[in-house]
Amino acid sequence: MSYSNYYTSSGLFHGSMFSVMGTQFDILMMGKDPVKLTAVWESIQQEISRLDKMLNRFDQKSEVFYLNQKGSLYPVSVSEELWSILQDCRCFYE
């Protein structure tokens, strides 16, 4: 479920997605073109939804859920994209 609104007086666009990776995602964008901001919001929603399907540790269909369940029991294969994300996480952690 998602919500968005454009506030003409301030040129502020607010978009919100509920229950994404176990939390809420909000974005604020400034601009004078609500059509363009809405198009950007739609692209963002698509990408967040795509990432949610891969990274959501609460979704039994996600790759991260599977990795968390099986990775401590035996080696599991992950997609190149998830491997890259995990490598980045390790660098940020260190």
Phi, psi and omega in degrees: 000141180219167183214146172208154178205143176249128180257101187302318185298329181249352183069027183257132176248129177241125175239145181216137174240133182261144175059058175247117183053036177081014180213189178249139178250126177234146176220141173241130178230145178252142177171165182260354184246096182297332179293315179294318179296322177295319178296318177297316179300318179297320176295318179298315179301318180298317181290319178297319178296319179297313179295323178300321180294335179266320193256353185288110183288350179264345183268115183298346179266354184277155180294321180292321176301313180299315179300316179296324182283320189253337186298334178276347181267322181197162180297138177233150176272144176232161179294159178301321181295315179295319178301317179297317178297316180295323177296317177299317179300319179297317178298316180295323179297314182291000000 
